[in-house]
Amino acid sequence: MENLRKLSMLAGVFIAVYFIPFQHPNIQASIMEAFLLLQYYVREHVLQTLIPAFFIAGAIANFLSQGSVIKYFGGGAHKVLAYSVASVSGSVLAVCSCTVLPLFAGIYSRGAGLGPAIAFLYSGPAINILAIILTARVLGWELGLARAVGAVIFAIVIGLIMAVLYRSEDRERAEANFQGMDDEGPEKRSQAQTVTYFLVLVMILVFAALGEPQETAGLWYFLYQARWYFVAVLLLILGFMIWRWFDQEERTSWVESTWGFTQQILPLLFAGVLVAGLLMGRPESDAGLIPVHYIEALVGGNSFQANLVASVLGAFMYFATLTEVPIIQGLLGSGMGQGPALALLLAGPALSLPNMLVIRSVLGTPKTIIFVILVAIMATISGMIFGTIMGV
């Protein structure tokens, strides 16, 4: 079976290379767009957001008590607390649909229940507080409020649906985690030290991921301008904590876990970004295989088709943090309805083709497909309702 799979992949690559008309200008432009998008992703996200996220994931796998994760996010956890925390986590983490993946993989591998883990996976990029504020200021307070409320409701509802659909499997997984839980022995650090350590890691990610605000004044602009000074100070604090609070074996284990998540996730992300760039190009370009003017024609008005197309396209497109707002602003100017705009805002930032590839490697194909379908369906319904309320 393994040899047959390899043969099929080789045959597919051979057929594609043999028949694709690489000399065609559109094909050449699309290939260039794929690598330009990958270059943008590497320059803007890998160092600033992904690497800190990988180290946080490694820290979760090593230093966050498995008992604590299971207690607060496991199948037997208090539902209100678990889903409340998971659904608003994105208000702190200014991350995109790809950067949240190492964090999701970390808490899920540590024993979090499927429902809360899925709620965290969706809410991480969807309820980014900076994106909500920018949406309200640029696209109108109605869209900003609808996005904030919709993102929280989405996270909870989708998480609960996934938990119900896979309750038997999740119960077995919880029992296996409980039975296989290692005797962690006495804590080497106080609870305050552990909290401080994770807080510093998260703050490094938050400051490194800050996007440039539109205005050149105010608190957000000051934080953006001074972000690397904050990161430098936080790195010094982190270095001191690692030196004083952790032994060599723990430091080595942390790096090994971080490298494990990197190997699992990064190649799939790069492949997904390349495919997304090939199909739809960069956000500011019209050189992908699917031209932007076709998308504009499909999402005009507030019909069911427009909302569904906006949801599905949003689910597969790659949006860097905050870039969805100017993109949708342009689409609204080209005739997009308010409903499809909300559908795109609810589906796009939380999902992408690279994101789906990694989720599949963590959860498997069936769960990934159901998660994507749920996001698309709920985004479509929300868009229809919002478009009807707005009456435009």
C-alpha positions as CSV (number, residue, x, y, z in Angstrom):
1,M,0.0,0.0,0.0
2,E,2.8,2.4,0.9
3,N,4.6,1.6,-2.4
4,L,1.3,2.1,-4.3
5,R,0.8,5.5,-2.7
6,K,4.4,6.6,-3.6
7,L,3.9,5.4,-7.2
8,S,0.6,7.3,-7.4
9,M,2.3,10.5,-6.2
10,L,5.2,10.1,-8.6
11,A,2.8,9.4,-11.5
12,G,0.8,12.5,-10.6
13,V,3.9,14.7,-10.5
14,F,5.0,13.3,-13.9
15,I,1.7,13.9,-15.6
16,A,1.5,17.4,-14.2
17,V,5.0,18.3,-15.3
18,Y,4.5,16.7,-18.7
19,F,1.2,18.5,-19.5
20,I,1.2,21.9,-17.7
21,P,1.9,24.6,-20.3
22,F,4.6,26.4,-18.4
23,Q,5.3,28.6,-21.4
24,H,1.9,30.3,-21.0
25,P,2.1,33.8,-19.4
26,N,-0.7,33.1,-17.0
27,I,0.9,30.0,-15.7
28,Q,4.3,31.7,-15.3
29,A,2.6,34.6,-13.5
30,S,0.8,32.3,-11.2
31,I,3.9,30.3,-10.3
32,M,5.7,33.6,-9.6
33,E,2.8,34.7,-7.4
34,A,3.1,31.4,-5.4
35,F,6.8,32.0,-4.6
36,L,6.2,35.8,-3.9
37,L,3.5,34.9,-1.4
38,L,5.8,32.3,0.2
39,Q,8.5,34.9,0.4
40,Y,6.1,37.4,2.0
41,Y,5.0,34.7,4.5
42,V,8.6,33.8,5.4
43,R,9.6,37.5,5.8
44,E,6.6,38.7,7.7
45,H,5.6,35.7,9.8
46,V,8.2,33.0,10.4
47,L,10.6,35.0,12.6
48,Q,8.0,37.3,14.2
49,T,5.2,34.9,14.9
50,L,5.8,31.2,14.0
51,I,9.1,30.7,15.8
52,P,7.7,32.2,19.1
53,A,4.6,30.0,18.6
54,F,6.7,26.9,18.1
55,F,8.6,27.6,21.4
56,I,5.3,28.2,23.2
57,A,4.0,24.9,21.9
58,G,7.2,23.1,23.0
59,A,6.8,24.7,26.4
60,I,3.2,23.6,26.7
61,A,4.2,20.0,25.9
62,N,7.0,20.0,28.5
63,F,6.2,22.4,31.3
64,L,2.4,22.8,31.4
65,S,1.0,20.2,33.8
66,Q,-0.9,17.6,31.9
67,G,-3.2,17.3,34.9
68,S,-4.0,21.1,34.6
69,V,-4.8,20.9,30.9
70,I,-7.1,17.9,31.4
71,K,-8.7,19.6,34.5
72,Y,-9.5,22.9,32.6
73,F,-9.8,21.8,29.0
74,G,-10.3,18.0,29.1
75,G,-13.5,16.1,28.4
76,G,-14.5,16.2,32.0
77,A,-13.7,19.9,32.5
78,H,-16.3,22.5,33.5
79,K,-17.9,23.3,30.1
80,V,-18.6,27.0,30.8
81,L,-15.1,27.7,31.9
82,A,-13.4,25.6,29.2
83,Y,-15.3,27.1,26.3
84,S,-15.4,30.7,27.7
85,V,-11.6,30.8,28.0
86,A,-11.0,29.0,24.6
87,S,-13.5,31.3,22.8
88,V,-11.9,34.6,23.8
89,S,-8.3,33.6,23.7
90,G,-7.8,35.4,20.4
91,S,-8.4,38.7,22.0
92,V,-4.9,38.5,23.3
93,L,-3.1,36.6,20.6
94,A,-2.7,38.7,17.4
95,V,-2.1,35.7,15.2
96,C,-3.2,34.4,11.8
97,S,-4.7,31.1,11.0
98,C,-1.3,29.5,10.6
99,T,0.4,30.9,13.7
100,V,-2.3,29.5,16.0
101,L,-1.6,26.0,14.8
102,P,1.5,25.2,17.0
103,L,-0.4,26.4,20.0
104,F,-3.4,24.3,19.1
105,A,-1.2,21.2,18.5
106,G,0.4,21.8,21.9
107,I,-2.7,22.0,24.1
108,Y,-4.4,19.1,22.1
109,S,-1.4,16.8,22.5
110,R,-1.3,17.7,26.2
111,G,-4.8,16.4,26.7
112,A,-7.3,19.2,25.9
113,G,-10.7,17.9,24.8
114,L,-11.6,18.2,21.2
115,G,-14.3,20.8,21.7
116,P,-12.3,23.3,23.7
117,A,-9.3,22.7,21.4
118,I,-11.4,23.4,18.4
119,A,-12.9,26.5,20.0
120,F,-9.3,27.8,20.7
121,L,-8.3,26.9,17.1
122,Y,-11.1,29.0,15.6
123,S,-11.0,31.9,18.1
124,G,-7.2,32.4,18.0
125,P,-7.1,34.3,14.7
126,A,-10.9,35.1,14.4
127,I,-11.3,37.4,17.5
128,N,-8.0,39.2,17.2
129,I,-8.8,42.5,19.1
130,L,-6.7,44.6,16.7
131,A,-8.5,43.2,13.7
132,I,-11.9,43.8,15.4
133,I,-11.1,47.4,16.1
134,L,-9.7,47.9,12.5
135,T,-12.8,46.3,11.1
136,A,-15.1,48.7,13.0
137,R,-13.1,51.8,12.1
138,V,-12.6,51.0,8.4
139,L,-15.7,48.9,7.5
140,G,-18.2,50.3,10.0
141,W,-19.1,49.6,13.6
142,E,-21.9,47.2,12.5
143,L,-19.5,44.8,10.7
144,G,-17.0,45.2,13.6
145,L,-19.6,44.3,16.2
146,A,-21.0,41.4,14.1
147,R,-17.5,40.0,13.6
148,A,-16.7,40.1,17.3
149,V,-20.0,38.5,18.4
150,G,-20.0,36.0,15.6
151,A,-16.5,34.9,16.3
152,V,-17.2,34.1,19.9
153,I,-20.4,32.3,19.1
154,F,-18.7,30.4,16.2
155,A,-16.0,29.2,18.5
156,I,-18.4,27.9,21.1
157,V,-20.9,26.3,18.8
158,I,-18.4,24.7,16.5
159,G,-16.5,23.3,19.5
160,L,-19.6,21.9,21.0
161,I,-20.7,20.3,17.8
162,M,-17.3,18.7,17.3
163,A,-17.4,17.5,20.9
164,V,-20.8,15.9,20.4
165,L,-20.0,14.3,17.1
166,Y,-16.8,12.7,18.5
167,R,-17.8,12.3,22.1
168,S,-17.1,8.5,22.2
169,E,-13.7,8.9,20.7
170,D,-12.9,11.9,22.9
171,R,-14.0,10.0,26.0
172,E,-11.6,7.1,25.1
173,R,-8.8,9.6,24.4
174,A,-9.4,11.2,27.8
175,E,-9.3,7.9,29.6
176,A,-6.1,6.9,27.8
177,N,-4.6,10.3,28.8
178,F,-5.6,9.8,32.4
179,Q,-4.3,6.2,32.5
180,G,-1.1,7.1,30.7
181,M,-0.5,10.3,32.7
182,D,3.0,10.2,34.1
183,D,3.7,10.8,37.7
184,E,5.1,14.2,37.3
185,G,6.5,14.3,40.8
186,P,7.0,17.4,42.8
187,E,6.9,20.7,40.9
188,K,10.4,22.1,40.2
189,R,8.9,25.6,40.0
190,S,6.3,27.5,41.9
191,Q,3.0,28.2,40.2
192,A,3.9,31.9,40.0
193,Q,7.1,31.1,38.2
194,T,5.3,28.9,35.7
195,V,2.7,31.5,35.1
196,T,5.3,34.2,34.7
197,Y,7.3,32.0,32.3
198,F,4.3,31.4,30.0
199,L,3.2,35.1,30.2
200,V,6.7,36.2,29.0
201,L,6.5,33.8,26.1
202,V,3.0,35.0,25.1
203,M,4.0,38.6,25.4
204,I,7.0,38.0,23.1
205,L,4.6,36.6,20.5
206,V,2.1,39.4,21.0
207,F,4.6,42.2,20.6
208,A,6.5,40.5,17.7
209,A,3.2,40.0,15.8
210,L,1.9,43.6,16.2
211,G,0.8,44.9,12.8
212,E,1.3,48.5,11.7
213,P,-1.7,50.6,12.5
214,Q,-3.2,53.0,10.0
215,E,-2.8,56.1,12.2
216,T,0.6,57.5,13.1
217,A,-0.4,58.5,16.6
218,G,-1.9,56.9,19.7
219,L,-1.2,54.0,21.9
220,W,-1.2,51.3,19.2
221,Y,1.3,53.2,17.1
222,F,3.5,53.7,20.1
223,L,3.5,50.0,20.9
224,Y,4.2,49.2,17.2
225,Q,7.1,51.6,17.0
226,A,8.6,50.3,20.3
227,R,7.7,46.6,19.8
228,W,11.3,45.4,19.3
229,Y,12.5,47.1,22.4
230,F,9.8,45.3,24.4
231,V,10.7,42.0,22.7
232,A,14.4,42.6,23.5
233,V,13.6,43.2,27.2
234,L,11.3,40.2,27.3
235,L,14.0,38.0,25.8
236,L,16.5,39.1,28.5
237,I,13.9,38.2,31.1
238,L,13.2,34.9,29.5
239,G,16.9,34.2,29.3
240,F,17.3,34.8,33.0
241,M,14.4,32.6,33.8
242,I,15.7,29.7,31.6
243,W,19.1,30.0,33.3
244,R,17.8,30.1,36.9
245,W,14.6,28.1,36.8
246,F,15.3,25.2,34.4
247,D,18.0,22.6,34.3
248,Q,19.9,21.4,31.3
249,E,17.7,18.4,30.7
250,E,14.6,20.5,30.7
251,R,16.1,23.0,28.3
252,T,17.1,20.2,25.9
253,S,13.6,18.7,26.1
254,W,12.0,22.1,25.4
255,V,14.2,22.5,22.3
256,E,13.5,19.0,21.1
257,S,9.7,19.4,21.5
258,T,9.9,22.8,19.6
259,W,11.8,21.1,16.8
260,G,9.2,18.3,16.7
261,F,6.3,20.7,16.2
262,T,8.4,22.6,13.6
263,Q,9.0,19.5,11.6
264,Q,5.4,18.5,11.7
265,I,3.9,21.9,10.8
266,L,6.3,24.1,8.8
267,P,6.6,22.0,5.6
268,L,2.8,21.7,5.3
269,L,2.4,25.4,5.9
270,F,5.0,26.2,3.2
271,A,3.3,23.8,0.7
272,G,-0.1,25.3,1.5
273,V,1.1,28.9,1.0
274,L,2.6,28.0,-2.3
275,V,-0.7,26.4,-3.5
276,A,-2.8,29.3,-2.2
277,G,-0.5,31.8,-4.0
278,L,-0.7,29.7,-7.2
279,L,-4.5,29.7,-7.2
280,M,-5.4,33.2,-6.0
281,G,-2.1,35.1,-5.9
282,R,-1.2,37.6,-3.3
283,P,-3.9,39.8,-1.7
284,E,-2.8,42.9,-3.7
285,S,-2.3,41.0,-7.0
286,D,-4.6,39.6,-9.7
287,A,-2.1,37.2,-11.2
288,G,-3.3,33.9,-9.7
289,L,-5.1,31.2,-11.6
290,I,-8.4,32.4,-10.2
291,P,-8.5,36.2,-11.2
292,V,-9.9,38.6,-8.5
293,H,-12.5,40.0,-10.9
294,Y,-14.2,36.6,-11.0
295,I,-14.4,36.6,-7.2
296,E,-15.8,40.1,-7.2
297,A,-18.5,39.0,-9.6
298,L,-19.5,36.0,-7.5
299,V,-19.8,37.9,-4.2
300,G,-21.8,40.8,-5.3
301,G,-25.1,41.5,-3.4
302,N,-26.5,39.5,-0.5
303,S,-27.7,36.3,-2.2
304,F,-27.3,32.8,-0.8
305,Q,-24.7,32.2,-3.6
306,A,-22.7,35.3,-2.7
307,N,-22.6,34.4,1.0
308,L,-21.7,30.7,0.2
309,V,-19.0,31.7,-2.3
310,A,-17.5,34.3,0.2
311,S,-17.4,31.6,2.9
312,V,-15.8,28.9,0.8
313,L,-13.3,31.3,-0.8
314,G,-12.5,32.8,2.5
315,A,-11.9,29.3,4.0
316,F,-9.2,28.5,1.3
317,M,-7.6,31.9,0.9
318,Y,-4.6,32.9,3.0
319,F,-5.0,36.2,5.0
320,A,-2.1,37.6,6.9
321,T,-3.1,39.3,10.2
322,L,-5.2,42.4,9.5
323,T,-4.9,42.2,5.7
324,E,-8.5,40.9,5.4
325,V,-9.8,44.4,6.2
326,P,-8.3,46.3,3.2
327,I,-9.1,43.4,1.0
328,I,-12.8,43.4,2.0
329,Q,-12.8,47.2,1.8
330,G,-11.8,46.8,-1.9
331,L,-14.4,44.1,-2.5
332,L,-17.2,46.2,-0.9
333,G,-16.2,49.0,-3.3
334,S,-16.6,46.6,-6.2
335,G,-20.2,45.6,-5.2
336,M,-19.8,43.0,-2.4
337,G,-22.8,42.9,-0.1
338,Q,-22.6,43.4,3.7
339,G,-23.6,39.8,4.3
340,P,-20.8,38.2,2.2
341,A,-18.4,40.7,3.8
342,L,-19.2,39.3,7.2
343,A,-19.1,35.7,5.9
344,L,-15.6,36.3,4.5
345,L,-14.5,37.9,7.8
346,L,-15.8,34.9,9.8
347,A,-14.4,32.2,7.6
348,G,-11.3,33.8,6.1
349,P,-9.0,34.7,9.0
350,A,-9.7,31.5,10.9
351,L,-9.1,29.1,8.0
352,S,-6.7,28.8,5.0
353,L,-5.4,26.0,2.8
354,P,-2.1,25.9,4.7
355,N,-4.1,25.8,8.0
356,M,-6.2,22.9,6.8
357,L,-3.2,20.8,5.8
358,V,-1.8,21.1,9.3
359,I,-5.1,20.5,11.1
360,R,-5.4,17.3,9.1
361,S,-2.0,16.1,10.3
362,V,-3.2,16.7,13.9
363,L,-6.8,15.6,13.8
364,G,-7.1,13.5,10.7
365,T,-9.1,13.9,7.5
366,P,-12.7,13.4,8.7
367,K,-12.5,15.8,11.6
368,T,-10.8,18.4,9.4
369,I,-13.4,18.2,6.7
370,I,-16.2,18.5,9.3
371,F,-14.6,21.5,10.9
372,V,-14.2,23.3,7.6
373,I,-17.8,22.5,6.6
374,L,-19.1,23.8,9.9
375,V,-17.2,27.1,9.5
376,A,-18.4,27.5,5.9
377,I,-22.0,26.7,6.8
378,M,-22.1,29.0,9.9
379,A,-20.4,31.8,8.0
380,T,-22.9,31.5,5.2
381,I,-25.9,31.6,7.6
382,S,-24.4,34.5,9.5
383,G,-23.9,36.5,6.3
384,M,-27.4,35.9,5.2
385,I,-28.8,37.0,8.5
386,F,-26.6,40.1,8.7
387,G,-27.3,41.1,5.1
388,T,-31.0,40.8,5.8
389,I,-30.7,43.0,8.9
390,M,-28.6,45.6,7.1
391,G,-31.1,45.6,4.2
392,V,-28.4,46.1,1.6
